[in-house]
């Protein structure tokens, strides 16, 4: 915040939103078959930043209609 805030923050956030929208439109994301949500929750530790286990996902291109 303030006069020394990053001038490119707004455009960078907008670009990240566009990338997420593109991914959600073009790809199907599913949890991997061996992913266990309970194990993932037990492996999450909160310090100043969160330390999480890997989130296993399967990514495949959507069929073009």
mmJSON file of the N, C-alpha and C atoms, coordinates in Angstrom:
{"data_MODEL":{"atom_site":{
"group_PDB":["ATOM","ATOM","ATOM","ATOM","ATOM","ATOM","ATOM","ATOM","ATOM","ATOM","ATOM","ATOM","ATOM","ATOM","ATOM","ATOM","ATOM","ATOM","ATOM","ATOM","ATOM","ATOM","ATOM","ATOM","ATOM","ATOM","ATOM","ATOM","ATOM","ATOM","ATOM","ATOM","ATOM","ATOM","ATOM","ATOM","ATOM","ATOM","ATOM","ATOM","ATOM","ATOM","ATOM","ATOM","ATOM","ATOM","ATOM","ATOM","ATOM","ATOM","ATOM","ATOM","ATOM","ATOM","ATOM","ATOM","ATOM","ATOM","ATOM","ATOM","ATOM","ATOM","ATOM","ATOM","ATOM","ATOM","ATOM","ATOM","ATOM","ATOM","ATOM","ATOM","ATOM","ATOM","ATOM","ATOM","ATOM","ATOM","ATOM","ATOM","ATOM","ATOM","ATOM","ATOM","ATOM","ATOM","ATOM","ATOM","ATOM","ATOM","ATOM","ATOM","ATOM","ATOM","ATOM","ATOM","ATOM","ATOM","ATOM","ATOM","ATOM","ATOM","ATOM","ATOM","ATOM","ATOM","ATOM","ATOM","ATOM","ATOM","ATOM","ATOM","ATOM","ATOM","ATOM","ATOM","ATOM","ATOM","ATOM","ATOM","ATOM","ATOM","ATOM","ATOM","ATOM","ATOM","ATOM","ATOM","ATOM","ATOM","ATOM","ATOM","ATOM","ATOM","ATOM","ATOM","ATOM","ATOM","ATOM","ATOM","ATOM","ATOM","ATOM","ATOM","ATOM","ATOM","ATOM","ATOM","ATOM","ATOM","ATOM","ATOM","ATOM","ATOM","ATOM","ATOM","ATOM","ATOM","ATOM","ATOM","ATOM","ATOM","ATOM","ATOM","ATOM","ATOM","ATOM","ATOM","ATOM","ATOM","ATOM","ATOM","ATOM","ATOM","ATOM","ATOM","ATOM","ATOM","ATOM","ATOM","ATOM","ATOM","ATOM","ATOM","ATOM","ATOM","ATOM","ATOM","ATOM","ATOM","ATOM","ATOM","ATOM","ATOM","ATOM"],
"id":[1,2,3,4,5,6,7,8,9,10,11,12,13,14,15,16,17,18,19,20,21,22,23,24,25,26,27,28,29,30,31,32,33,34,35,36,37,38,39,40,41,42,43,44,45,46,47,48,49,50,51,52,53,54,55,56,57,58,59,60,61,62,63,64,65,66,67,68,69,70,71,72,73,74,75,76,77,78,79,80,81,82,83,84,85,86,87,88,89,90,91,92,93,94,95,96,97,98,99,100,101,102,103,104,105,106,107,108,109,110,111,112,113,114,115,116,117,118,119,120,121,122,123,124,125,126,127,128,129,130,131,132,133,134,135,136,137,138,139,140,141,142,143,144,145,146,147,148,149,150,151,152,153,154,155,156,157,158,159,160,161,162,163,164,165,166,167,168,169,170,171,172,173,174,175,176,177,178,179,180,181,182,183,184,185,186,187,188,189,190,191,192,193,194,195],
"type_symbol":["N","C","C","N","C","C","N","C","C","N","C","C","N","C","C","N","C","C","N","C","C","N","C","C","N","C","C","N","C","C","N","C","C","N","C","C","N","C","C","N","C","C","N","C","C","N","C","C","N","C","C","N","C","C","N","C","C","N","C","C","N","C","C","N","C","C","N","C","C","N","C","C","N","C","C","N","C","C","N","C","C","N","C","C","N","C","C","N","C","C","N","C","C","N","C","C","N","C","C","N","C","C","N","C","C","N","C","C","N","C","C","N","C","C","N","C","C","N","C","C","N","C","C","N","C","C","N","C","C","N","C","C","N","C","C","N","C","C","N","C","C","N","C","C","N","C","C","N","C","C","N","C","C","N","C","C","N","C","C","N","C","C","N","C","C","N","C","C","N","C","C","N","C","C","N","C","C","N","C","C","N","C","C","N","C","C","N","C","C","N","C","C","N","C","C"],
"label_atom_id":["N","CA","C","N","CA","C","N","CA","C","N","CA","C","N","CA","C","N","CA","C","N","CA","C","N","CA","C","N","CA","C","N","CA","C","N","CA","C","N","CA","C","N","CA","C","N","CA","C","N","CA","C","N","CA","C","N","CA","C","N","CA","C","N","CA","C","N","CA","C","N","CA","C","N","CA","C","N","CA","C","N","CA","C","N","CA","C","N","CA","C","N","CA","C","N","CA","C","N","CA","C","N","CA","C","N","CA","C","N","CA","C","N","CA","C","N","CA","C","N","CA","C","N","CA","C","N","CA","C","N","CA","C","N","CA","C","N","CA","C","N","CA","C","N","CA","C","N","CA","C","N","CA","C","N","CA","C","N","CA","C","N","CA","C","N","CA","C","N","CA","C","N","CA","C","N","CA","C","N","CA","C","N","CA","C","N","CA","C","N","CA","C","N","CA","C","N","CA","C","N","CA","C","N","CA","C","N","CA","C","N","CA","C","N","CA","C","N","CA","C","N","CA","C","N","CA","C"],
"label_alt_id":[null,null,null,null,null,null,null,null,null,null,null,null,null,null,null,null,null,null,null,null,null,null,null,null,null,null,null,null,null,null,null,null,null,null,null,null,null,null,null,null,null,null,null,null,null,null,null,null,null,null,null,null,null,null,null,null,null,null,null,null,null,null,null,null,null,null,null,null,null,null,null,null,null,null,null,null,null,null,null,null,null,null,null,null,null,null,null,null,null,null,null,null,null,null,null,null,null,null,null,null,null,null,null,null,null,null,null,null,null,null,null,null,null,null,null,null,null,null,null,null,null,null,null,null,null,null,null,null,null,null,null,null,null,null,null,null,null,null,null,null,null,null,null,null,null,null,null,null,null,null,null,null,null,null,null,null,null,null,null,null,null,null,null,null,null,null,null,null,null,null,null,null,null,null,null,null,null,null,null,null,null,null,null,null,null,null,null,null,null,null,null,null,null,null,null],
"label_comp_id":["UNK","UNK","UNK","UNK","UNK","UNK","UNK","UNK","UNK","UNK","UNK","UNK","UNK","UNK","UNK","UNK","UNK","UNK","UNK","UNK","UNK","UNK","UNK","UNK","UNK","UNK","UNK","UNK","UNK","UNK","UNK","UNK","UNK","UNK","UNK","UNK","UNK","UNK","UNK","UNK","UNK","UNK","UNK","UNK","UNK","UNK","UNK","UNK","UNK","UNK","UNK","UNK","UNK","UNK","UNK","UNK","UNK","UNK","UNK","UNK","UNK","UNK","UNK","UNK","UNK","UNK","UNK","UNK","UNK","UNK","UNK","UNK","UNK","UNK","UNK","UNK","UNK","UNK","UNK","UNK","UNK","UNK","UNK","UNK","UNK","UNK","UNK","UNK","UNK","UNK","UNK","UNK","UNK","UNK","UNK","UNK","UNK","UNK","UNK","UNK","UNK","UNK","UNK","UNK","UNK","UNK","UNK","UNK","UNK","UNK","UNK","UNK","UNK","UNK","UNK","UNK","UNK","UNK","UNK","UNK","UNK","UNK","UNK","UNK","UNK","UNK","UNK","UNK","UNK","UNK","UNK","UNK","UNK","UNK","UNK","UNK","UNK","UNK","UNK","UNK","UNK","UNK","UNK","UNK","UNK","UNK","UNK","UNK","UNK","UNK","UNK","UNK","UNK","UNK","UNK","UNK","UNK","UNK","UNK","UNK","UNK","UNK","UNK","UNK","UNK","UNK","UNK","UNK","UNK","UNK","UNK","UNK","UNK","UNK","UNK","UNK","UNK","UNK","UNK","UNK","UNK","UNK","UNK","UNK","UNK","UNK","UNK","UNK","UNK","UNK","UNK","UNK","UNK","UNK","UNK"],
"label_asym_id":["A","A","A","A","A","A","A","A","A","A","A","A","A","A","A","A","A","A","A","A","A","A","A","A","A","A","A","A","A","A","A","A","A","A","A","A","A","A","A","A","A","A","A","A","A","A","A","A","A","A","A","A","A","A","A","A","A","A","A","A","A","A","A","A","A","A","A","A","A","A","A","A","A","A","A","A","A","A","A","A","A","A","A","A","A","A","A","A","A","A","A","A","A","A","A","A","A","A","A","A","A","A","A","A","A","A","A","A","A","A","A","A","A","A","A","A","A","A","A","A","A","A","A","A","A","A","A","A","A","A","A","A","A","A","A","A","A","A","A","A","A","A","A","A","A","A","A","A","A","A","A","A","A","A","A","A","A","A","A","A","A","A","A","A","A","A","A","A","A","A","A","A","A","A","A","A","A","A","A","A","A","A","A","A","A","A","A","A","A","A","A","A","A","A","A"],
"label_entity_id":["1","1","1","1","1","1","1","1","1","1","1","1","1","1","1","1","1","1","1","1","1","1","1","1","1","1","1","1","1","1","1","1","1","1","1","1","1","1","1","1","1","1","1","1","1","1","1","1","1","1","1","1","1","1","1","1","1","1","1","1","1","1","1","1","1","1","1","1","1","1","1","1","1","1","1","1","1","1","1","1","1","1","1","1","1","1","1","1","1","1","1","1","1","1","1","1","1","1","1","1","1","1","1","1","1","1","1","1","1","1","1","1","1","1","1","1","1","1","1","1","1","1","1","1","1","1","1","1","1","1","1","1","1","1","1","1","1","1","1","1","1","1","1","1","1","1","1","1","1","1","1","1","1","1","1","1","1","1","1","1","1","1","1","1","1","1","1","1","1","1","1","1","1","1","1","1","1","1","1","1","1","1","1","1","1","1","1","1","1","1","1","1","1","1","1"],
"label_seq_id":[1,1,1,2,2,2,3,3,3,4,4,4,5,5,5,6,6,6,7,7,7,8,8,8,9,9,9,10,10,10,11,11,11,12,12,12,13,13,13,14,14,14,15,15,15,16,16,16,17,17,17,18,18,18,19,19,19,20,20,20,21,21,21,22,22,22,23,23,23,24,24,24,25,25,25,26,26,26,27,27,27,28,28,28,29,29,29,30,30,30,31,31,31,32,32,32,33,33,33,34,34,34,35,35,35,36,36,36,37,37,37,38,38,38,39,39,39,40,40,40,41,41,41,42,42,42,43,43,43,44,44,44,45,45,45,46,46,46,47,47,47,48,48,48,49,49,49,50,50,50,51,51,51,52,52,52,53,53,53,54,54,54,55,55,55,56,56,56,57,57,57,58,58,58,59,59,59,60,60,60,61,61,61,62,62,62,63,63,63,64,64,64,65,65,65],
"pdbx_PDB_ins_code":[null,null,null,null,null,null,null,null,null,null,null,null,null,null,null,null,null,null,null,null,null,null,null,null,null,null,null,null,null,null,null,null,null,null,null,null,null,null,null,null,null,null,null,null,null,null,null,null,null,null,null,null,null,null,null,null,null,null,null,null,null,null,null,null,null,null,null,null,null,null,null,null,null,null,null,null,null,null,null,null,null,null,null,null,null,null,null,null,null,null,null,null,null,null,null,null,null,null,null,null,null,null,null,null,null,null,null,null,null,null,null,null,null,null,null,null,null,null,null,null,null,null,null,null,null,null,null,null,null,null,null,null,null,null,null,null,null,null,null,null,null,null,null,null,null,null,null,null,null,null,null,null,null,null,null,null,null,null,null,null,null,null,null,null,null,null,null,null,null,null,null,null,null,null,null,null,null,null,null,null,null,null,null,null,null,null,null,null,null,null,null,null,null,null,null],
"Cartn_x":[0.826,0.0,0.866,0.348,1.08,1.725,2.507,3.077,4.131,4.689,5.727,5.197,3.916,3.309,3.688,3.69,4.081,3.09,3.603,2.752,2.185,2.853,2.403,1.536,1.17,0.394,-0.965,-1.687,-3.017,-2.996,-2.132,-2.053,-1.594,-0.688,-0.218,-1.351,-2.15,-3.293,-4.309,-4.558,-5.488,-4.973,-3.68,-3.096,-3.236,-3.041,-3.217,-4.669,-5.61,-7.027,-7.324,-6.752,-6.974,-6.404,-5.238,-4.622,-5.481,-5.982,-6.838,-8.117,-8.718,-9.934,-9.645,-8.501,-8.121,-7.968,-7.297,-7.104,-8.444,-9.338,-10.635,-11.499,-11.343,-12.124,-11.58,-10.268,-9.647,-9.259,-9.172,-8.687,-9.662,-9.707,-10.43,-9.422,-9.704,-8.83,-9.558,-8.939,-9.498,-8.417,-8.845,-7.882,-7.348,-6.087,-5.495,-6.174,-6.198,-6.906,-6.33,-5.028,-4.414,-4.305,-4.944,-4.899,-5.878,-5.404,-6.229,-6.371,-7.603,-7.771,-7.421,-7.673,-7.343,-5.839,-5.094,-3.633,-3.098,-3.683,-3.261,-3.5,-4.618,-4.938,-3.978,-3.63,-2.684,-1.286,-0.966,0.353,0.464,-0.566,-0.556,-0.135,0.88,1.365,1.337,0.906,0.834,1.899,2.784,3.76,3.439,4.415,4.136,3.492,3.91,3.292,2.875,1.949,1.463,2.425,2.686,3.476,2.51,2.319,1.329,2.0,1.323,1.776,1.377,1.872,1.536,0.046,-0.554,-1.934,-1.879,-2.181,-2.081,-3.338,-3.16,-4.275,-3.95,-4.995,-4.884,-5.383,-4.609,-4.974,-5.1,-6.218,-6.396,-7.149,-6.879,-7.526,-8.998,-9.854,-11.271,-11.503,-12.555,-12.912,-13.433,-13.006,-13.49,-14.866,-15.809,-17.196,-17.517],
"Cartn_y":[-1.184,0.0,1.241,2.32,3.57,3.917,4.987,5.486,4.558,3.67,2.78,1.386,1.262,-0.029,-0.404,-1.665,-2.151,-1.665,-0.994,-0.459,-1.571,-2.707,-3.804,-4.822,-4.562,-5.538,-5.811,-4.773,-4.936,-5.746,-5.366,-6.162,-7.602,-7.808,-9.158,-10.013,-9.457,-10.185,-10.517,-9.565,-9.81,-10.919,-10.935,-11.979,-13.348,-13.407,-14.681,-15.148,-14.228,-14.593,-15.163,-14.547,-15.029,-16.436,-16.697,-18.028,-19.074,-18.756,-19.708,-19.973,-18.933,-19.122,-19.999,-19.778,-20.595,-22.052,-22.301,-23.677,-24.335,-23.616,-24.193,-24.468,-23.68,-23.879,-25.006,-25.153,-26.072,-27.423,-27.531,-28.766,-29.294,-30.611,-31.25,-31.594,-31.22,-31.513,-32.449,-33.57,-34.528,-34.892,-35.279,-35.776,-37.118,-37.367,-38.655,-39.751,-40.951,-42.056,-42.375,-42.213,-42.568,-41.382,-40.241,-39.082,-39.273,-39.082,-39.244,-37.897,-37.327,-36.003,-35.995,-37.101,-37.152,-37.104,-37.818,-37.803,-36.416,-35.781,-34.44,-33.458,-33.573,-32.686,-32.915,-34.17,-34.467,-33.951,-33.825,-33.37,-31.869,-31.126,-29.679,-29.054,-28.213,-27.528,-26.035,-25.272,-23.817,-23.156,-22.456,-21.627,-20.199,-19.424,-18.123,-18.313,-19.353,-19.756,-21.211,-21.66,-23.033,-23.967,-25.106,-26.156,-27.297,-27.59,-28.588,-29.717,-30.868,-31.98,-31.738,-32.587,-32.462,-32.722,-32.016,-32.237,-32.933,-34.217,-35.012,-34.843,-34.413,-34.238,-34.885,-35.253,-35.766,-34.676,-34.328,-33.272,-33.879,-33.597,-34.064,-33.003,-32.942,-31.981,-32.331,-31.315,-31.554,-31.871,-32.65,-32.942,-31.682,-31.443,-30.271,-30.561,-29.682,-29.885,-28.947],
"Cartn_z":[0.0,0.0,0.0,-0.474,-0.433,-1.757,-1.782,-3.026,-3.627,-2.848,-3.375,-3.671,-3.749,-4.091,-5.529,-5.82,-7.144,-8.205,-9.226,-10.293,-11.17,-11.242,-12.096,-11.392,-10.146,-9.379,-10.007,-10.384,-10.976,-12.26,-13.221,-14.456,-14.209,-13.247,-12.945,-12.379,-11.491,-10.941,-12.026,-12.931,-14.028,-14.942,-15.191,-16.029,-15.362,-14.047,-13.334,-13.406,-13.295,-13.42,-14.804,-15.832,-17.193,-17.383,-16.816,-16.936,-16.236,-15.05,-14.326,-15.119,-15.682,-16.497,-17.707,-18.365,-19.513,-19.105,-17.999,-17.525,-17.235,-16.575,-16.211,-17.444,-18.507,-19.726,-20.577,-20.64,-21.585,-21.003,-19.686,-19.078,-18.038,-17.907,-16.811,-15.731,-14.498,-13.371,-12.428,-12.109,-11.156,-10.152,-8.963,-7.986,-8.456,-8.197,-8.543,-7.728,-8.263,-7.601,-6.227,-6.045,-4.761,-3.802,-4.126,-3.248,-2.101,-0.879,0.322,1.017,1.049,1.666,3.154,3.849,5.279,5.497,4.671,4.775,4.436,3.455,3.08,4.226,4.901,6.023,7.19,7.455,8.537,8.209,6.917,6.518,6.371,6.769,6.645,7.972,7.91,9.103,8.85,9.827,9.658,10.527,9.893,10.577,10.159,9.767,9.181,7.813,7.12,5.866,6.006,5.199,5.298,4.57,5.183,4.562,4.279,3.006,2.617,1.866,1.896,1.089,-0.354,-1.241,-2.659,-2.863,-3.785,-4.19,-5.541,-5.536,-6.749,-7.588,-8.827,-9.737,-11.079,-11.784,-13.147,-14.072,-15.087,-16.016,-17.402,-18.066,-19.446,-20.225,-21.505,-22.378,-22.551,-22.566,-22.792,-24.254,-24.534,-25.914,-26.573,-27.798,-28.512,-29.063,-28.776,-29.242,-30.366],
"occupancy":[1.0,1.0,1.0,1.0,1.0,1.0,1.0,1.0,1.0,1.0,1.0,1.0,1.0,1.0,1.0,1.0,1.0,1.0,1.0,1.0,1.0,1.0,1.0,1.0,1.0,1.0,1.0,1.0,1.0,1.0,1.0,1.0,1.0,1.0,1.0,1.0,1.0,1.0,1.0,1.0,1.0,1.0,1.0,1.0,1.0,1.0,1.0,1.0,1.0,1.0,1.0,1.0,1.0,1.0,1.0,1.0,1.0,1.0,1.0,1.0,1.0,1.0,1.0,1.0,1.0,1.0,1.0,1.0,1.0,1.0,1.0,1.0,1.0,1.0,1.0,1.0,1.0,1.0,1.0,1.0,1.0,1.0,1.0,1.0,1.0,1.0,1.0,1.0,1.0,1.0,1.0,1.0,1.0,1.0,1.0,1.0,1.0,1.0,1.0,1.0,1.0,1.0,1.0,1.0,1.0,1.0,1.0,1.0,1.0,1.0,1.0,1.0,1.0,1.0,1.0,1.0,1.0,1.0,1.0,1.0,1.0,1.0,1.0,1.0,1.0,1.0,1.0,1.0,1.0,1.0,1.0,1.0,1.0,1.0,1.0,1.0,1.0,1.0,1.0,1.0,1.0,1.0,1.0,1.0,1.0,1.0,1.0,1.0,1.0,1.0,1.0,1.0,1.0,1.0,1.0,1.0,1.0,1.0,1.0,1.0,1.0,1.0,1.0,1.0,1.0,1.0,1.0,1.0,1.0,1.0,1.0,1.0,1.0,1.0,1.0,1.0,1.0,1.0,1.0,1.0,1.0,1.0,1.0,1.0,1.0,1.0,1.0,1.0,1.0,1.0,1.0,1.0,1.0,1.0,1.0],
"B_iso_or_equiv":[0.0,0.0,0.0,0.0,0.0,0.0,0.0,0.0,0.0,0.0,0.0,0.0,0.0,0.0,0.0,0.0,0.0,0.0,0.0,0.0,0.0,0.0,0.0,0.0,0.0,0.0,0.0,0.0,0.0,0.0,0.0,0.0,0.0,0.0,0.0,0.0,0.0,0.0,0.0,0.0,0.0,0.0,0.0,0.0,0.0,0.0,0.0,0.0,0.0,0.0,0.0,0.0,0.0,0.0,0.0,0.0,0.0,0.0,0.0,0.0,0.0,0.0,0.0,0.0,0.0,0.0,0.0,0.0,0.0,0.0,0.0,0.0,0.0,0.0,0.0,0.0,0.0,0.0,0.0,0.0,0.0,0.0,0.0,0.0,0.0,0.0,0.0,0.0,0.0,0.0,0.0,0.0,0.0,0.0,0.0,0.0,0.0,0.0,0.0,0.0,0.0,0.0,0.0,0.0,0.0,0.0,0.0,0.0,0.0,0.0,0.0,0.0,0.0,0.0,0.0,0.0,0.0,0.0,0.0,0.0,0.0,0.0,0.0,0.0,0.0,0.0,0.0,0.0,0.0,0.0,0.0,0.0,0.0,0.0,0.0,0.0,0.0,0.0,0.0,0.0,0.0,0.0,0.0,0.0,0.0,0.0,0.0,0.0,0.0,0.0,0.0,0.0,0.0,0.0,0.0,0.0,0.0,0.0,0.0,0.0,0.0,0.0,0.0,0.0,0.0,0.0,0.0,0.0,0.0,0.0,0.0,0.0,0.0,0.0,0.0,0.0,0.0,0.0,0.0,0.0,0.0,0.0,0.0,0.0,0.0,0.0,0.0,0.0,0.0,0.0,0.0,0.0,0.0,0.0,0.0],
"pdbx_formal_charge":[null,null,null,null,null,null,null,null,null,null,null,null,null,null,null,null,null,null,null,null,null,null,null,null,null,null,null,null,null,null,null,null,null,null,null,null,null,null,null,null,null,null,null,null,null,null,null,null,null,null,null,null,null,null,null,null,null,null,null,null,null,null,null,null,null,null,null,null,null,null,null,null,null,null,null,null,null,null,null,null,null,null,null,null,null,null,null,null,null,null,null,null,null,null,null,null,null,null,null,null,null,null,null,null,null,null,null,null,null,null,null,null,null,null,null,null,null,null,null,null,null,null,null,null,null,null,null,null,null,null,null,null,null,null,null,null,null,null,null,null,null,null,null,null,null,null,null,null,null,null,null,null,null,null,null,null,null,null,null,null,null,null,null,null,null,null,null,null,null,null,null,null,null,null,null,null,null,null,null,null,null,null,null,null,null,null,null,null,null,null,null,null,null,null,null],
"auth_seq_id":[1,1,1,2,2,2,3,3,3,4,4,4,5,5,5,6,6,6,7,7,7,8,8,8,9,9,9,10,10,10,11,11,11,12,12,12,13,13,13,14,14,14,15,15,15,16,16,16,17,17,17,18,18,18,19,19,19,20,20,20,21,21,21,22,22,22,23,23,23,24,24,24,25,25,25,26,26,26,27,27,27,28,28,28,29,29,29,30,30,30,31,31,31,32,32,32,33,33,33,34,34,34,35,35,35,36,36,36,37,37,37,38,38,38,39,39,39,40,40,40,41,41,41,42,42,42,43,43,43,44,44,44,45,45,45,46,46,46,47,47,47,48,48,48,49,49,49,50,50,50,51,51,51,52,52,52,53,53,53,54,54,54,55,55,55,56,56,56,57,57,57,58,58,58,59,59,59,60,60,60,61,61,61,62,62,62,63,63,63,64,64,64,65,65,65],
"auth_comp_id":["UNK","UNK","UNK","UNK","UNK","UNK","UNK","UNK","UNK","UNK","UNK","UNK","UNK","UNK","UNK","UNK","UNK","UNK","UNK","UNK","UNK","UNK","UNK","UNK","UNK","UNK","UNK","UNK","UNK","UNK","UNK","UNK","UNK","UNK","UNK","UNK","UNK","UNK","UNK","UNK","UNK","UNK","UNK","UNK","UNK","UNK","UNK","UNK","UNK","UNK","UNK","UNK","UNK","UNK","UNK","UNK","UNK","UNK","UNK","UNK","UNK","UNK","UNK","UNK","UNK","UNK","UNK","UNK","UNK","UNK","UNK","UNK","UNK","UNK","UNK","UNK","UNK","UNK","UNK","UNK","UNK","UNK","UNK","UNK","UNK","UNK","UNK","UNK","UNK","UNK","UNK","UNK","UNK","UNK","UNK","UNK","UNK","UNK","UNK","UNK","UNK","UNK","UNK","UNK","UNK","UNK","UNK","UNK","UNK","UNK","UNK","UNK","UNK","UNK","UNK","UNK","UNK","UNK","UNK","UNK","UNK","UNK","UNK","UNK","UNK","UNK","UNK","UNK","UNK","UNK","UNK","UNK","UNK","UNK","UNK","UNK","UNK","UNK","UNK","UNK","UNK","UNK","UNK","UNK","UNK","UNK","UNK","UNK","UNK","UNK","UNK","UNK","UNK","UNK","UNK","UNK","UNK","UNK","UNK","UNK","UNK","UNK","UNK","UNK","UNK","UNK","UNK","UNK","UNK","UNK","UNK","UNK","UNK","UNK","UNK","UNK","UNK","UNK","UNK","UNK","UNK","UNK","UNK","UNK","UNK","UNK","UNK","UNK","UNK","UNK","UNK","UNK","UNK","UNK","UNK"],
"auth_asym_id":["A","A","A","A","A","A","A","A","A","A","A","A","A","A","A","A","A","A","A","A","A","A","A","A","A","A","A","A","A","A","A","A","A","A","A","A","A","A","A","A","A","A","A","A","A","A","A","A","A","A","A","A","A","A","A","A","A","A","A","A","A","A","A","A","A","A","A","A","A","A","A","A","A","A","A","A","A","A","A","A","A","A","A","A","A","A","A","A","A","A","A","A","A","A","A","A","A","A","A","A","A","A","A","A","A","A","A","A","A","A","A","A","A","A","A","A","A","A","A","A","A","A","A","A","A","A","A","A","A","A","A","A","A","A","A","A","A","A","A","A","A","A","A","A","A","A","A","A","A","A","A","A","A","A","A","A","A","A","A","A","A","A","A","A","A","A","A","A","A","A","A","A","A","A","A","A","A","A","A","A","A","A","A","A","A","A","A","A","A","A","A","A","A","A","A"],
"auth_atom_id":["N","CA","C","N","CA","C","N","CA","C","N","CA","C","N","CA","C","N","CA","C","N","CA","C","N","CA","C","N","CA","C","N","CA","C","N","CA","C","N","CA","C","N","CA","C","N","CA","C","N","CA","C","N","CA","C","N","CA","C","N","CA","C","N","CA","C","N","CA","C","N","CA","C","N","CA","C","N","CA","C","N","CA","C","N","CA","C","N","CA","C","N","CA","C","N","CA","C","N","CA","C","N","CA","C","N","CA","C","N","CA","C","N","CA","C","N","CA","C","N","CA","C","N","CA","C","N","CA","C","N","CA","C","N","CA","C","N","CA","C","N","CA","C","N","CA","C","N","CA","C","N","CA","C","N","CA","C","N","CA","C","N","CA","C","N","CA","C","N","CA","C","N","CA","C","N","CA","C","N","CA","C","N","CA","C","N","CA","C","N","CA","C","N","CA","C","N","CA","C","N","CA","C","N","CA","C","N","CA","C","N","CA","C","N","CA","C","N","CA","C","N","CA","C","N","CA","C"],
"pdbx_PDB_model_num":[1,1,1,1,1,1,1,1,1,1,1,1,1,1,1,1,1,1,1,1,1,1,1,1,1,1,1,1,1,1,1,1,1,1,1,1,1,1,1,1,1,1,1,1,1,1,1,1,1,1,1,1,1,1,1,1,1,1,1,1,1,1,1,1,1,1,1,1,1,1,1,1,1,1,1,1,1,1,1,1,1,1,1,1,1,1,1,1,1,1,1,1,1,1,1,1,1,1,1,1,1,1,1,1,1,1,1,1,1,1,1,1,1,1,1,1,1,1,1,1,1,1,1,1,1,1,1,1,1,1,1,1,1,1,1,1,1,1,1,1,1,1,1,1,1,1,1,1,1,1,1,1,1,1,1,1,1,1,1,1,1,1,1,1,1,1,1,1,1,1,1,1,1,1,1,1,1,1,1,1,1,1,1,1,1,1,1,1,1,1,1,1,1,1,1]
}}}
